[in-house]
Amino acid sequence: MRKIKSLFISIVLMFVSTSVFAAFNCEVEIKRVLVYATGEVNILHTGRNDYTFICNAKGTWKGIDTVTCALWVSMLQSTQNNNKKAIFYYSGSGTCASLPTYSTSPAPVYIGTIK
């Protein structure tokens, strides 16, 4: 009986600990890709209908380096030009509609093209 109780507690703790690290993604159409002279990259997409800051092409921002930023910009411009959808994956909790905007945006874990 003690082993069953211990197993049950372990399983419950496993589910509780993984729910703390919830994540979400946004599958969206790209409306605009803006790259400013400062290197900041803002994306207007259908998941938020406002600009989401994703990186800075002139320096590391929230762990996203300039090479990754340049690749993301290229991919998102191609996604927009080819009428495909993009996926943005974020750690933590939230929704696409409630993403903070501009420089208060969280850093994406990854960005991809789908469809």
N, C-alpha and C positions, 0 to 999 in steps of 0.2 A: 504494500500500500504506500509505503514511504517513497519508493521509486516512482510510482505513478504520480504522486503529488509533486515530486521534484521535476519530473518530465513536464507536467502540466505548467508549472511555474516557469520553466525554461522556455516553453513554447510561447506563453503569454508575453514574457519579456522580449522575446525575439520580435514579435509583432509590434509591440509598443516602441521598441527602439528604432525599427525601420520606418514607422510612421512619422517619427520626428524629422526624418530627412526626406520628406515628401518632395516631389518635383512636378513640374508641369511643362507642357509644350504648347506651341501655337502653330497651327497649320494655316498659312495665310497667303494672300496674294500681295505681291509687292507693288505699291503705287509709285514710290519715289525712292531713289538712292541718292543722298546728298553727301558730298565730301567737301568739307570746308577748307579754307586756306590754312586753318590751324591744325588740320589733320583729322578733326572730329568727323565721325560718320554717323549720320542719322538716317533711319529707315522709316518711311511711312508705309504702313501695311494695314490690311483689312481687320486684323485682330484687335487693333487699338484705335484706329482712325486718328492717330496722333503720332508724333515722331518718337521713335525709340532709338536711343543712343546705343551703338553696339561695340564701338572700338575707336581707337585713334591711330591713324596711319603714320603719325610722327613719333609715337612713343608708346610704351606699355601702359595699358589702362586696365585696372582690375584683373591683372594676370594675362590679358590678351596682348600678345606681342604684335609688332608691325607686320611681320610676314603673314601671320594668321589673319590679321585685319585686311591686308591687301587681297588675300585669297577669298575672304568672305565677300568683299566688295565686288570682285570679279564674278563670283558665283551668283550673287544677288542681282547684279545687272543682267547676267545671262538668263536668270530665272524670270526676271521681269520682261525682257525682250522676247522670250519664248513662251510667254503666257503660261508658265508653270507655277506651282505653289512652292513656298518655302516652309521649312519647319525650323522653329527656334526652340531650343530646349533649355530650361532654366532649373537650377536647383532651388530648393526652398518651396514655400507655398505661394500660391497666387493664381491669377488667371490672366489671359491675354488682355482682356478688357480693362483690367486694373493695373497693368504694368506702369510703373512710374515712367515719366517721360523725360526726354532730353538727357542731361548728364546725371540725373538721379536714377536712370535705368539700371537694372542689375546686369551683370555681364552674362551673356549666354554661355552655356557649357559647350554647345555645338550648334551649328547652323547647317542645314542641308537643303537640297532640292527634292521635291516629291512630285508625283503625278504621272 
